[in-house]
């Protein structure tokens, strides 16, 4: 199953349900949808989020690296809880 997933939409419940039934999940739009800036659903733009920029600066990483690492950590933690 392919689902949109990023910092503001992490999809934990959906992924946990898929895991219960052995369904493999692929996430798309891990950096949000910056090309849809006129879409109110896309606010705020993840790559411009001041809190995420602050974390990136603190750790000497790019905003994209922080966003991707977040998802990797979330999904890794869900995998560990797998029955």
C-alpha positions in Angstrom: 0.0 0.0 0.0 1.3 3.5 -0.8 0.4 6.3 1.5 1.4 9.9 1.9 3.6 10.2 5.0 5.7 13.0 6.5 6.2 14.9 9.7 2.7 16.4 9.8 1.0 13.2 8.5 2.9 10.2 9.9 0.2 7.5 9.3 1.2 5.4 12.4 -2.3 3.9 12.8 -2.5 3.0 9.1 0.9 1.4 9.1 0.2 -0.6 12.2 -3.0 -1.9 10.7 -1.1 -2.9 7.5 1.6 -4.7 9.5 -1.1 -6.7 11.3 -2.3 -8.0 7.9 1.2 -8.4 6.4 0.7 -5.5 4.0 3.9 -3.7 2.9 3.7 0.1 3.1 5.5 2.6 0.9 5.4 6.2 1.9 5.4 9.0 -0.7 5.9 12.8 -0.2 8.3 12.5 2.7 9.2 16.1 2.1 5.6 17.3 1.9 4.3 18.7 -1.3 6.2 21.9 -2.0 5.1 22.0 -5.6 1.5 22.5 -4.4 2.1 25.8 -2.6 -1.3 27.2 -3.6 -3.1 24.2 -2.0 -4.3 25.2 1.5 -4.0 21.5 2.6 -0.2 21.9 2.0 0.3 24.6 4.6 2.8 25.1 6.1 5.5 24.0 3.7 7.7 21.4 5.5 10.9 22.6 3.9 10.3 26.1 5.2 9.1 25.2 8.7 11.1 27.2 11.2 11.1 24.5 13.9 12.4 21.9 11.4 15.0 24.4 10.1 16.1 25.0 13.7 16.6 21.3 14.3 18.5 20.9 11.1 20.8 23.8 12.0 21.3 22.4 15.5 22.5 19.0 14.1 24.3 20.3 11.1 22.0 18.6 8.6 19.7 19.8 5.8 15.9 20.1 6.4 15.4 17.2 4.0 17.7 15.0 6.0 15.8 15.7 9.2 12.5 15.0 7.5 13.7 11.7 6.1 15.3 10.6 9.4 12.1 11.3 11.2 10.2 8.8 9.0 12.9 6.2 9.2 12.9 6.4 13.0 9.1 6.3 13.2 8.8 3.3 11.0 11.7 1.5 12.7 10.0 1.9 16.0 6.8 0.4 14.6 8.8 -2.5 13.2 10.2 -3.3 16.6 6.7 -3.5 18.1 5.6 -5.9 15.4 4.2 -9.1 17.0 
